[in-house]
Amino acid sequence: QVQLVESGGGLVQPGGSLRLSCAASARIFSIYAMNWYRQAPGKQRELIVITTSGGTTNYADSVKGRFTISRDNAKNTVYLQMNSLKPEDTAVYYCNAHGGALGNYWGQGTQVTVSS
């Protein structure tokens, strides 16, 4: 069983930045794809960043050029740096570890609100 704990959400003004963290309970980055999703009120959960176990990363068009995923293997932590935030980025952000047959795990979510 893998546990994921997110942190770093909050209230930020448009144009501001936040960094989300996702701490895993085990060394899984070499095996699991680590992804970030978000879900805005009344909308479906949206996949915004995929990073494979091999390090290949893909971003949704909605965040490309503004968001950056990184990871610290020593700390078993994945980060999502979010810059130039817009009101439409307001959502609950979820960390996901996808390991195929090994399992699929979710964090509890962290709220990001972009508002003046």
C-alpha positions in Angstrom: 0.0 0.0 0.0 1.3 3.4 -1.0 0.3 6.6 0.8 0.5 10.0 -0.8 0.2 13.2 1.2 -0.2 16.5 -0.6 0.5 20.0 0.7 1.1 23.5 -0.5 -2.4 24.6 -1.6 -3.9 27.9 -0.7 -5.3 31.2 -1.9 -3.2 33.2 -4.4 -3.9 36.2 -6.6 -4.0 35.9 -10.3 -0.5 35.9 -11.7 0.9 34.4 -8.6 2.7 31.2 -7.9 2.3 28.1 -5.7 4.3 24.9 -5.2 2.4 21.7 -4.4 4.2 18.8 -2.8 3.3 15.1 -2.9 5.2 12.9 -0.4 5.1 9.2 -1.0 5.4 6.6 1.8 7.8 4.5 -0.2 10.4 4.7 -3.0 8.2 4.3 -6.0 9.3 6.7 -8.6 11.3 4.1 -10.5 8.2 2.0 -10.8 5.2 4.2 -10.8 4.1 7.0 -13.1 3.5 10.1 -10.9 0.7 12.3 -12.1 -1.2 15.4 -11.1 -4.9 15.8 -11.6 -7.3 18.6 -10.7 -11.0 18.9 -10.3 -12.9 22.2 -10.4 -16.3 22.5 -9.0 -18.9 20.9 -11.2 -16.3 19.5 -13.6 -14.7 16.2 -14.2 -11.3 15.4 -12.8 -8.7 16.6 -15.3 -5.2 15.0 -15.9 -2.8 17.9 -16.1 0.7 16.4 -15.8 2.1 12.9 -16.5 5.6 11.9 -15.6 6.6 8.3 -16.3 9.0 6.2 -14.2 11.5 6.8 -16.9 11.2 10.6 -16.5 9.2 11.4 -19.6 6.8 14.3 -18.9 3.7 15.6 -20.7 1.5 18.5 -19.8 -2.0 19.4 -20.7 -2.3 22.3 -23.0 -4.1 24.2 -20.2 -1.0 24.3 -18.0 1.8 23.9 -20.5 4.5 26.6 -20.1 3.2 27.6 -16.6 3.4 24.4 -14.5 6.5 22.3 -14.0 6.7 18.9 -12.3 9.9 17.8 -10.5 10.8 15.2 -8.0 13.3 14.6 -5.2 14.0 10.9 -5.1 15.8 11.2 -1.8 12.7 12.6 -0.2 10.2 10.5 -2.1 8.5 13.7 -3.1 7.0 15.1 -6.2 6.5 18.8 -6.7 4.2 20.8 -8.9 5.4 24.4 -9.5 2.6 26.5 -10.7 3.3 30.0 -12.1 1.2 32.7 -13.7 -1.9 31.3 -12.1 -5.3 32.1 -13.4 -8.8 32.0 -11.8 -9.6 29.0 -14.0 -6.8 27.1 -12.3 -9.0 27.1 -9.1 -9.5 23.4 -8.2 -8.7 20.6 -5.9 -5.3 19.2 -7.0 -4.6 15.5 -6.6 -1.4 13.5 -6.7 -1.6 10.1 -8.3 0.8 7.1 -8.4 -0.1 4.8 -11.2 1.7 1.4 -11.3 -0.5 -0.6 -13.6 -1.0 -4.0 -12.0 0.9 -2.8 -8.9 -1.8 -0.4 -8.0 -3.2 3.1 -8.4 -3.0 5.4 -5.5 -4.4 8.9 -4.8 -3.6 11.7 -2.3 -6.3 13.4 -0.3 -6.2 16.5 -2.5 -5.2 20.1 -1.8 -7.3 23.2 -2.6 -5.9 25.9 -4.8 -7.9 29.1 -5.1 -6.9 31.8 -7.5 -8.8 35.0 -6.8 -8.2 38.7 -6.2 
